[in-house]
C-alpha cells in the first residue's frame, strides 16, 4: 500500500486581493515536491518545467524520500526536503503529505499537474509586497519592512538550472527516462528577519553549476513574503 496520499487538487484561498504582481525582482515561488518513484509525478514535473523560464517565476523541484522504499531510490531526494514538505502540511493543517504537490508562494497547494492550473495559482496568489532582497555571490541583504506577523526565516536554496534526464530502472516509473528541471541540491537557513534591514552571509556552494535563490518565509504560516533568484 502506498505511503503517500495522492490527493485531488486542494486549493486554499489566499485571502485579500493581491497588490503587487510578480516580477523578476520579486518572483512568484513555485515549489514542487516530487519523487522519481511516483507514477503520478511526471505530469507535474512537466508543468513546472513549462513555466520555469518565466523571469517572474522561481520554480524549484524538491525530491522527497518517502517513496524510496518502494523499489527505486530517488537520486535527488533528501530528508531536508521531506521535512520541508511536512512543515507545509502543518501550516496547511493537513495530516499527510502527498506527491506530486505544488506550493505557490507558500500560500496554496495543488497537485499542479497542468501548466494552466499553475498559471492560475500564480495569478490568484500574488504576494502583497514584501522587502527588497539583494543577492550577491556571498551574501544576501533583506531591506527593512513590515514583518508578516512575526519573525521570518531566511532560506538559501541552490538548484541546478539544467534539464536532467534520469533513467528509472525500477518502481512505478521503471523503464522510463524522466526529465528534471531546477532540481534543488542545497537548502540552508541562513538567518531570521524581524523587520530591520539584515545582511546574511551565504555558505559557499558544494558543487559547480548551481544557481542561488533566497526565500524569506513566515515562520508562523509558511507564507513567502519575499524572494530573489540569482
N, C-alpha and C positions, 0 to 999 in steps of 0.2 A: 504494500500500500504506500502511496506516495506521501512523503512527509510534508512537502509544501502544498498549500492550498491554492489551487489555480482558480482564482476568483473571477467573477464577472467584473466589468469595469465599475469602479466605485469612485464617484466624483464628489468632492466636498467643496461647497461654496466658499469663496474667499472673503465674502463679506462686502464691504463697501466698494463702490466703483473705483477702478484704477485711475491714478492721476498722471503717472508718467509711463510712456511707452518704453519697452526695452530698446536698448541701443548698444553699439559696440562698447561704450563706456560703462554701461550697466546692463550686461546681457542677461536674458532670461536663462535660468539654470534648469536643465532637463537632466535628471539622474535616472538611469536605467539600472535596475537590479535584475541580473540575468544569470543563466548558467548554461554551459555547453551541454549539459546532460538533460536539459528541459526541452521537450519537443514543441512546446508552445512558444518558446522564446525567439526563434528566428524571425517571425514577422515583426516583433517589437524591435529586435536588433536592426532590421532593415528600415523601419520607420524612423528610428533615432538617427541612423546614418543619413537618411534623406534630408534631415534638417541640420546636420552637423556643420555644413558650410555657411550657414547664415551668420553674418557678422554680429547679429544681435542675439545669438544663442550660444550658450556654453553647454554642449552635450557631453555627458560623462557616462561611461559604461563601467559598472561595478560588478565583478564576478563574485557570486556568493558560494558558500561552501556546503550547504546542506543537501545538495544533490550528489555530492562526491561519492557517497557510499552506494549509489545505485548503478554502478557499472562503469562510470567514467569520471576521472578527477579533472575538474576544470583547471586549465593551465594558467588562468589569470585570477582565480579566486583567492581571497584572503579573509581570514577571520575578522579583521578590522572592518571589512566591507559588509560582512554579515551582521556585525554588531551595529553598524550604521543603519542598516535596514530595520533591525529590531528597535532602534531608537525611534525611527519613523512610526513603527507600529504602535509604540507607546504614545507618541504625540497624537496620532490619529485615533487612539483609543480602540485599537484592533487587538484581538487575541492571538492572531497568527500572521506570519509573513507569507508571501506568495511570489511566484515568478510566472511571467515577467511582470515587473512593477515599474512604472514610470512615475517619478515625483517631480512636479513642476514648481519651482521657486519655494520648495519646502512647504507648500500650502495645500496642494491637492494631489491625489494619486489615481492611477488608472492602469489597466493592462497595457495601454499605449501601443497597440498593435497596428495602428493606421496613422499615416502621416497627417491626414486631415484632422484626426482627433487631437494629435499633439499640437497642431497649429491652433485649434480652438482653445485648448487648455492654456497655451501661452497667451493668446489674445485676451482671455477672460480672467486671467490671474496675474496681471502685471503687478510689480511691486509699486508701493506708494512712496517713491523717492528712496531715500537712504543715503548714507555718507559716501562721498567720493573715495574710491580706493585707487591708490597709486602704487603700481607694482614695478620693482626693479629686479635686477638679477639676484640680489642677495638680501632684499628687504621689501616689506610692504608697509605703506602708511595708510591708515584709515582716518579720514578727516573727522573733525568734530561734528556732532549731530545729535539728534534725539535718539535715545535708545528704544528698543522695542518692548518696553515694559519690564526691563531688567537687563542684566548683562548679556552680551552676545559673545559667542565663541568665534575665533578667527582660525579658519582651517586653510592649510595649504594642500592643494591637490596637484599631483603631477601625473600626466596622462600621455599616452602615445598617440599622436595625431594620425598615424598611418591607418590604412585598411589592412588588417592582418588576417589572412586566410588560415583557418585551423582545421586540419583533418581530424575528424572524430572517429575513433575506431570501435567504440563500444557504447552501450547505453542506448537511450531512446533515439539519439541522433547518429547512431553508428552507421558508418558508410558515407556520411555527408561531410562536405568541407564547408565550414561556416565562416563568413567574413565578420570581423570585429573592428569597430572604429572607436577612437578616443577611449581606449582601454585605460582605466585608472591603475597606476602601479604604486603610487605612494599617497598616503593620507595622513597628515600630521597636524595636530592642533598646535598653533604657534603662539596663542595668547588669548586674552579676554579683552573685549572692548566695552567700555562703560559710558561713553559719551564724549569725553575729551579726545583730541587727536592722539593717536597712538602709533608708534613705529615698532615693527616686529621683525626680528632677524629671521631669515629663512635658511634652513639647512641646505647644504649642497646636494645636488642630485646623486642618486645611487647608480644611475645608468645614463648612457648618452641618448640623445634624440627625444627627450621628453619635453613637453610644454608645461608651464606652471599656471595654475588658476588659484584664485582666492575666493573663499566663501565666508561672509560674515553672517552668522546664523543665530537666531534667538535660542538661548538655552532652555527657555520655558515652553515654546511652542514649535520649534523647528523651522519657523518661517525664515527664509533667507532675506536679509534686509539690504544686502549689497553684495556685489560680485565683480570680479575682474579676471580677465584672461590675458596671458602674455602671448 
